[in-house]
Amino acid sequence: MTPEEREQVPDEGGDPACWLARVCPECGLVADVDPPTVCQRCGTRLETGDQG
């Protein structure tokens, strides 16, 4: 792709590729913030690295 072609490609933005660390292993709710946090639905503690 040439520099001119790159300038014409719109920035699509969107969600991060992987929010797996935010998914509660107990109930499946996606947390509003990155771990460490507590699931708003069931109270399970979400720690960094739990899912992967």
PDB file with SEQRES, HELIX, SHEET and CRYST1 records, atoms N, CA, C and O in Angstrom:
SEQRES   1 A   52  MET THR PRO GLU GLU ARG GLU GLN VAL PRO ASP GLU GLY          
SEQRES   2 A   52  GLY ASP PRO ALA CYS TRP LEU ALA ARG VAL CYS PRO GLU          
SEQRES   3 A   52  CYS GLY LEU VAL ALA ASP VAL ASP PRO PRO THR VAL CYS          
SEQRES   4 A   52  GLN ARG CYS GLY THR ARG LEU GLU THR GLY ASP GLN GLY          
HELIX    1 AA1 PRO A    3  GLN A    8  1                                   6    
HELIX    2 AA2 LEU A   20  ARG A   22  5                                   3    
SHEET    1 AA1 2 THR A  37  VAL A  38  0                                        
SHEET    2 AA1 2 ARG A  45  LEU A  46 -1                                        
CRYST1    1.000    1.000    1.000  90.00  90.00  90.00 P 1           1          
ATOM      1  N   MET A   1       0.855  -1.171   0.000  1.00  0.00           N  
ATOM      2  CA  MET A   1       0.000   0.000   0.000  1.00  0.00           C  
ATOM      3  C   MET A   1       0.906   1.241   0.000  1.00  0.00           C  
ATOM      4  O   MET A   1       1.843   1.338   0.792  1.00  0.00           O  
ATOM      5  N   THR A   2       0.618   2.158  -0.875  1.00  0.00           N  
ATOM      6  CA  THR A   2       1.412   3.379  -0.973  1.00  0.00           C  
ATOM      7  C   THR A   2       1.015   4.357   0.130  1.00  0.00           C  
ATOM      8  O   THR A   2      -0.063   4.217   0.708  1.00  0.00           O  
ATOM      9  N   PRO A   3       1.862   5.346   0.435  1.00  0.00           N  
ATOM     10  CA  PRO A   3       1.500   6.355   1.440  1.00  0.00           C  
ATOM     11  C   PRO A   3       0.198   7.084   1.089  1.00  0.00           C  
ATOM     12  O   PRO A   3      -0.589   7.423   1.973  1.00  0.00           O  
ATOM     13  N   GLU A   4      -0.018   7.319  -0.202  1.00  0.00           N  
ATOM     14  CA  GLU A   4      -1.246   7.994  -0.617  1.00  0.00           C  
ATOM     15  C   GLU A   4      -2.480   7.131  -0.328  1.00  0.00           C  
ATOM     16  O   GLU A   4      -3.518   7.642   0.091  1.00  0.00           O  
ATOM     17  N   GLU A   5      -2.357   5.829  -0.555  1.00  0.00           N  
ATOM     18  CA  GLU A   5      -3.470   4.921  -0.290  1.00  0.00           C  
ATOM     19  C   GLU A   5      -3.761   4.833   1.214  1.00  0.00           C  
ATOM     20  O   GLU A   5      -4.922   4.765   1.619  1.00  0.00           O  
ATOM     21  N   ARG A   6      -2.710   4.834   2.039  1.00  0.00           N  
ATOM     22  CA  ARG A   6      -2.885   4.779   3.492  1.00  0.00           C  
ATOM     23  C   ARG A   6      -3.637   5.991   4.014  1.00  0.00           C  
ATOM     24  O   ARG A   6      -4.433   5.877   4.945  1.00  0.00           O  
ATOM     25  N   GLU A   7      -3.390   7.145   3.421  1.00  0.00           N  
ATOM     26  CA  GLU A   7      -4.067   8.372   3.847  1.00  0.00           C  
ATOM     27  C   GLU A   7      -5.557   8.322   3.538  1.00  0.00           C  
ATOM     28  O   GLU A   7      -6.346   8.999   4.197  1.00  0.00           O  
ATOM     29  N   GLN A   8      -5.951   7.536   2.554  1.00  0.00           N  
ATOM     30  CA  GLN A   8      -7.348   7.459   2.167  1.00  0.00           C  
ATOM     31  C   GLN A   8      -8.139   6.419   2.962  1.00  0.00           C  
ATOM     32  O   GLN A   8      -9.369   6.405   2.897  1.00  0.00           O  
ATOM     33  N   VAL A   9      -7.456   5.548   3.711  1.00  0.00           N  
ATOM     34  CA  VAL A   9      -8.125   4.519   4.499  1.00  0.00           C  
ATOM     35  C   VAL A   9      -8.630   5.158   5.798  1.00  0.00           C  
ATOM     36  O   VAL A   9      -7.833   5.679   6.578  1.00  0.00           O  
ATOM     37  N   PRO A  10      -9.949   5.122   6.035  1.00  0.00           N  
ATOM     38  CA  PRO A  10     -10.490   5.733   7.253  1.00  0.00           C  
ATOM     39  C   PRO A  10     -10.103   4.943   8.493  1.00  0.00           C  
ATOM     40  O   PRO A  10      -9.984   3.719   8.446  1.00  0.00           O  
ATOM     41  N   ASP A  11      -9.906   5.646   9.601  1.00  0.00           N  
ATOM     42  CA  ASP A  11      -9.635   5.015  10.879  1.00  0.00           C  
ATOM     43  C   ASP A  11     -10.960   4.488  11.408  1.00  0.00           C  
ATOM     44  O   ASP A  11     -11.849   5.274  11.735  1.00  0.00           O  
ATOM     45  N   GLU A  12     -11.103   3.181  11.495  1.00  0.00           N  
ATOM     46  CA  GLU A  12     -12.369   2.578  11.885  1.00  0.00           C  
ATOM     47  C   GLU A  12     -12.597   2.576  13.391  1.00  0.00           C  
ATOM     48  O   GLU A  12     -13.739   2.474  13.840  1.00  0.00           O  
ATOM     49  N   GLY A  13     -11.536   2.685  14.170  1.00  0.00           N  
ATOM     50  CA  GLY A  13     -11.705   2.696  15.621  1.00  0.00           C  
ATOM     51  C   GLY A  13     -12.351   1.414  16.102  1.00  0.00           C  
ATOM     52  O   GLY A  13     -12.102   0.339  15.556  1.00  0.00           O  
ATOM     53  N   GLY A  14     -13.180   1.529  17.126  1.00  0.00           N  
ATOM     54  CA  GLY A  14     -13.897   0.364  17.622  1.00  0.00           C  
ATOM     55  C   GLY A  14     -13.355  -0.138  18.943  1.00  0.00           C  
ATOM     56  O   GLY A  14     -12.534   0.513  19.588  1.00  0.00           O  
ATOM     57  N   ASP A  15     -13.828  -1.299  19.329  1.00  0.00           N  
ATOM     58  CA  ASP A  15     -13.469  -1.903  20.604  1.00  0.00           C  
ATOM     59  C   ASP A  15     -12.109  -2.589  20.531  1.00  0.00           C  
ATOM     60  O   ASP A  15     -11.640  -2.945  19.450  1.00  0.00           O  
ATOM     61  N   PRO A  16     -11.479  -2.770  21.695  1.00  0.00           N  
ATOM     62  CA  PRO A  16     -10.227  -3.520  21.719  1.00  0.00           C  
ATOM     63  C   PRO A  16     -10.442  -4.938  21.188  1.00  0.00           C  
ATOM     64  O   PRO A  16     -11.547  -5.477  21.256  1.00  0.00           O  
ATOM     65  N   ALA A  17      -9.398  -5.518  20.672  1.00  0.00           N  
ATOM     66  CA  ALA A  17      -9.510  -6.851  20.086  1.00  0.00           C  
ATOM     67  C   ALA A  17      -9.869  -7.918  21.106  1.00  0.00           C  
ATOM     68  O   ALA A  17     -10.536  -8.894  20.764  1.00  0.00           O  
ATOM     69  N   CYS A  18      -9.445  -7.753  22.342  1.00  0.00           N  
ATOM     70  CA  CYS A  18      -9.714  -8.793  23.324  1.00  0.00           C  
ATOM     71  C   CYS A  18     -10.060  -8.205  24.679  1.00  0.00           C  
ATOM     72  O   CYS A  18      -9.238  -7.541  25.311  1.00  0.00           O  
ATOM     73  N   TRP A  19     -11.269  -8.454  25.109  1.00  0.00           N  
ATOM     74  CA  TRP A  19     -11.721  -8.050  26.445  1.00  0.00           C  
ATOM     75  C   TRP A  19     -11.844  -9.266  27.348  1.00  0.00           C  
ATOM     76  O   TRP A  19     -12.531  -9.209  28.367  1.00  0.00           O  
ATOM     77  N   LEU A  20     -11.193 -10.359  26.995  1.00  0.00           N  
ATOM     78  CA  LEU A  20     -11.323 -11.605  27.732  1.00  0.00           C  
ATOM     79  C   LEU A  20     -11.004 -11.446  29.216  1.00  0.00           C  
ATOM     80  O   LEU A  20     -11.643 -12.082  30.054  1.00  0.00           O  
ATOM     81  N   ALA A  21     -10.027 -10.607  29.551  1.00  0.00           N  
ATOM     82  CA  ALA A  21      -9.666 -10.407  30.950  1.00  0.00           C  
ATOM     83  C   ALA A  21     -10.799  -9.765  31.750  1.00  0.00           C  
ATOM     84  O   ALA A  21     -10.826  -9.867  32.976  1.00  0.00           O  
ATOM     85  N   ARG A  22     -11.735  -9.104  31.060  1.00  0.00           N  
ATOM     86  CA  ARG A  22     -12.859  -8.449  31.732  1.00  0.00           C  
ATOM     87  C   ARG A  22     -14.062  -9.368  31.933  1.00  0.00           C  
ATOM     88  O   ARG A  22     -15.019  -8.985  32.605  1.00  0.00           O  
ATOM     89  N   VAL A  23     -14.030 -10.573  31.365  1.00  0.00           N  
ATOM     90  CA  VAL A  23     -15.171 -11.491  31.457  1.00  0.00           C  
ATOM     91  C   VAL A  23     -15.109 -12.247  32.779  1.00  0.00           C  
ATOM     92  O   VAL A  23     -14.102 -12.881  33.094  1.00  0.00           O  
ATOM     93  N   CYS A  24     -16.199 -12.177  33.553  1.00  0.00           N  
ATOM     94  CA  CYS A  24     -16.275 -12.882  34.827  1.00  0.00           C  
ATOM     95  C   CYS A  24     -16.328 -14.386  34.565  1.00  0.00           C  
ATOM     96  O   CYS A  24     -17.174 -14.842  33.797  1.00  0.00           O  
ATOM     97  N   PRO A  25     -15.442 -15.165  35.188  1.00  0.00           N  
ATOM     98  CA  PRO A  25     -15.445 -16.609  34.963  1.00  0.00           C  
ATOM     99  C   PRO A  25     -16.656 -17.303  35.592  1.00  0.00           C  
ATOM    100  O   PRO A  25     -16.978 -18.432  35.222  1.00  0.00           O  
ATOM    101  N   GLU A  26     -17.316 -16.652  36.520  1.00  0.00           N  
ATOM    102  CA  GLU A  26     -18.475 -17.252  37.191  1.00  0.00           C  
ATOM    103  C   GLU A  26     -19.784 -17.013  36.449  1.00  0.00           C  
ATOM    104  O   GLU A  26     -20.574 -17.941  36.280  1.00  0.00           O  
ATOM    105  N   CYS A  27     -20.026 -15.770  35.998  1.00  0.00           N  
ATOM    106  CA  CYS A  27     -21.335 -15.458  35.416  1.00  0.00           C  
ATOM    107  C   CYS A  27     -21.273 -14.923  33.983  1.00  0.00           C  
ATOM    108  O   CYS A  27     -22.308 -14.812  33.326  1.00  0.00           O  
ATOM    109  N   GLY A  28     -20.077 -14.592  33.490  1.00  0.00           N  
ATOM    110  CA  GLY A  28     -19.934 -14.159  32.108  1.00  0.00           C  
ATOM    111  C   GLY A  28     -20.123 -12.672  31.854  1.00  0.00           C  
ATOM    112  O   GLY A  28     -19.998 -12.223  30.715  1.00  0.00           O  
ATOM    113  N   LEU A  29     -20.422 -11.904  32.891  1.00  0.00           N  
ATOM    114  CA  LEU A  29     -20.583 -10.458  32.708  1.00  0.00           C  
ATOM    115  C   LEU A  29     -19.255  -9.827  32.316  1.00  0.00           C  
ATOM    116  O   LEU A  29     -18.207 -10.210  32.836  1.00  0.00           O  
ATOM    117  N   VAL A  30     -19.293  -8.864  31.405  1.00  0.00           N  
ATOM    118  CA  VAL A  30     -18.087  -8.135  31.011  1.00  0.00           C  
ATOM    119  C   VAL A  30     -17.978  -6.897  31.903  1.00  0.00           C  
ATOM    120  O   VAL A  30     -18.881  -6.060  31.926  1.00  0.00           O  
ATOM    121  N   ALA A  31     -16.877  -6.789  32.629  1.00  0.00           N  
ATOM    122  CA  ALA A  31     -16.648  -5.674  33.542  1.00  0.00           C  
ATOM    123  C   ALA A  31     -16.451  -4.375  32.774  1.00  0.00           C  
ATOM    124  O   ALA A  31     -16.019  -4.380  31.621  1.00  0.00           O  
ATOM    125  N   ASP A  32     -16.772  -3.264  33.426  1.00  0.00           N  
ATOM    126  CA  ASP A  32     -16.618  -1.938  32.811  1.00  0.00           C  
ATOM    127  C   ASP A  32     -15.166  -1.483  32.762  1.00  0.00           C  
ATOM    128  O   ASP A  32     -14.814  -0.629  31.948  1.00  0.00           O  
ATOM    129  N   VAL A  33     -14.320  -2.043  33.621  1.00  0.00           N  
ATOM    130  CA  VAL A  33     -12.916  -1.647  33.713  1.00  0.00           C  
ATOM    131  C   VAL A  33     -12.030  -2.882  33.693  1.00  0.00           C  
ATOM    132  O   VAL A  33     -12.487  -3.994  33.959  1.00  0.00           O  
ATOM    133  N   ASP A  34     -10.752  -2.673  33.373  1.00  0.00           N  
ATOM    134  CA  ASP A  34      -9.791  -3.770  33.396  1.00  0.00           C  
ATOM    135  C   ASP A  34      -9.553  -4.234  34.825  1.00  0.00           C  
ATOM    136  O   ASP A  34      -9.652  -3.443  35.764  1.00  0.00           O  
ATOM    137  N   PRO A  35      -9.235  -5.532  34.993  1.00  0.00           N  
ATOM    138  CA  PRO A  35      -8.897  -6.044  36.317  1.00  0.00           C  
ATOM    139  C   PRO A  35      -7.630  -5.372  36.841  1.00  0.00           C  
ATOM    140  O   PRO A  35      -6.820  -4.882  36.055  1.00  0.00           O  
ATOM    141  N   PRO A  36      -7.458  -5.346  38.137  1.00  0.00           N  
ATOM    142  CA  PRO A  36      -8.270  -5.999  39.160  1.00  0.00           C  
ATOM    143  C   PRO A  36      -9.547  -5.220  39.442  1.00  0.00           C  
ATOM    144  O   PRO A  36      -9.541  -3.992  39.522  1.00  0.00           O  
ATOM    145  N   THR A  37     -10.645  -5.965  39.591  1.00  0.00           N  
ATOM    146  CA  THR A  37     -11.956  -5.392  39.904  1.00  0.00           C  
ATOM    147  C   THR A  37     -12.850  -6.490  40.453  1.00  0.00           C  
ATOM    148  O   THR A  37     -12.436  -7.645  40.554  1.00  0.00           O  
ATOM    149  N   VAL A  38     -14.058  -6.132  40.801  1.00  0.00           N  
ATOM    150  CA  VAL A  38     -15.039  -7.092  41.298  1.00  0.00           C  
ATOM    151  C   VAL A  38     -16.221  -7.096  40.341  1.00  0.00           C  
ATOM    152  O   VAL A  38     -16.670  -6.037  39.904  1.00  0.00           O  
ATOM    153  N   CYS A  39     -16.726  -8.279  40.012  1.00  0.00           N  
ATOM    154  CA  CYS A  39     -17.887  -8.403  39.133  1.00  0.00           C  
ATOM    155  C   CYS A  39     -19.083  -7.719  39.773  1.00  0.00           C  
ATOM    156  O   CYS A  39     -19.397  -7.966  40.937  1.00  0.00           O  
ATOM    157  N   GLN A  40     -19.741  -6.869  39.022  1.00  0.00           N  
ATOM    158  CA  GLN A  40     -20.904  -6.138  39.531  1.00  0.00           C  
ATOM    159  C   GLN A  40     -22.109  -7.048  39.719  1.00  0.00           C  
ATOM    160  O   GLN A  40     -22.997  -6.730  40.510  1.00  0.00           O  
ATOM    161  N   ARG A  41     -22.160  -8.156  39.019  1.00  0.00           N  
ATOM    162  CA  ARG A  41     -23.313  -9.052  39.112  1.00  0.00           C  
ATOM    163  C   ARG A  41     -23.175 -10.042  40.271  1.00  0.00           C  
ATOM    164  O   ARG A  41     -24.085 -10.168  41.091  1.00  0.00           O  
ATOM    165  N   CYS A  42     -22.041 -10.741  40.340  1.00  0.00           N  
ATOM    166  CA  CYS A  42     -21.942 -11.837  41.310  1.00  0.00           C  
ATOM    167  C   CYS A  42     -20.898 -11.638  42.402  1.00  0.00           C  
ATOM    168  O   CYS A  42     -20.843 -12.417  43.353  1.00  0.00           O  
ATOM    169  N   GLY A  43     -20.059 -10.590  42.275  1.00  0.00           N  
ATOM    170  CA  GLY A  43     -19.079 -10.296  43.315  1.00  0.00           C  
ATOM    171  C   GLY A  43     -17.758 -11.034  43.198  1.00  0.00           C  
ATOM    172  O   GLY A  43     -16.896 -10.887  44.064  1.00  0.00           O  
ATOM    173  N   THR A  44     -17.580 -11.824  42.150  1.00  0.00           N  
ATOM    174  CA  THR A  44     -16.323 -12.541  41.954  1.00  0.00           C  
ATOM    175  C   THR A  44     -15.204 -11.543  41.687  1.00  0.00           C  
ATOM    176  O   THR A  44     -15.366 -10.596  40.918  1.00  0.00           O  
ATOM    177  N   ARG A  45     -14.065 -11.774  42.337  1.00  0.00           N  
ATOM    178  CA  ARG A  45     -12.894 -10.920  42.153  1.00  0.00           C  
ATOM    179  C   ARG A  45     -12.218 -11.274  40.835  1.00  0.00           C  
ATOM    180  O   ARG A  45     -11.852 -12.431  40.626  1.00  0.00           O  
ATOM    181  N   LEU A  46     -12.044 -10.300  39.942  1.00  0.00           N  
ATOM    182  CA  LEU A  46     -11.346 -10.481  38.678  1.00  0.00           C  
ATOM    183  C   LEU A  46      -9.932  -9.940  38.846  1.00  0.00           C  
ATOM    184  O   LEU A  46      -9.740  -8.757  39.126  1.00  0.00           O  
ATOM    185  N   GLU A  47      -8.959 -10.800  38.677  1.00  0.00           N  
ATOM    186  CA  GLU A  47      -7.555 -10.419  38.817  1.00  0.00           C  
ATOM    187  C   GLU A  47      -6.891 -10.374  37.456  1.00  0.00           C  
ATOM    188  O   GLU A  47      -7.332 -11.054  36.529  1.00  0.00           O  
ATOM    189  N   THR A  48      -5.849  -9.593  37.324  1.00  0.00           N  
ATOM    190  CA  THR A  48      -5.080  -9.523  36.094  1.00  0.00           C  
ATOM    191  C   THR A  48      -4.506 -10.911  35.798  1.00  0.00           C  
ATOM    192  O   THR A  48      -3.881 -11.530  36.659  1.00  0.00           O  
ATOM    193  N   GLY A  49      -4.726 -11.389  34.572  1.00  0.00           N  
ATOM    194  CA  GLY A  49      -4.180 -12.676  34.151  1.00  0.00           C  
ATOM    195  C   GLY A  49      -5.052 -13.871  34.462  1.00  0.00           C  
ATOM    196  O   GLY A  49      -4.640 -14.996  34.180  1.00  0.00           O  
ATOM    197  N   ASP A  50      -6.253 -13.691  35.037  1.00  0.00           N  
ATOM    198  CA  ASP A  50      -7.131 -14.812  35.355  1.00  0.00           C  
ATOM    199  C   ASP A  50      -7.519 -15.618  34.126  1.00  0.00           C  
ATOM    200  O   ASP A  50      -7.617 -16.843  34.200  1.00  0.00           O  
ATOM    201  N   GLN A  51      -7.743 -14.955  33.002  1.00  0.00           N  
ATOM    202  CA  GLN A  51      -8.325 -15.605  31.842  1.00  0.00           C  
ATOM    203  C   GLN A  51      -7.290 -16.112  30.837  1.00  0.00           C  
ATOM    204  O   GLN A  51      -7.651 -16.867  29.933  1.00  0.00           O  
ATOM    205  N   GLY A  52      -6.073 -15.743  30.955  1.00  0.00           N  
ATOM    206  CA  GLY A  52      -5.208 -16.094  29.856  1.00  0.00           C  
ATOM    207  C   GLY A  52      -3.918 -16.574  30.233  1.00  0.00           C  
ATOM    208  O   GLY A  52      -3.104 -16.900  29.370  1.00  0.00           O  
TER     209      GLY A  52                                                      
END                                                                             
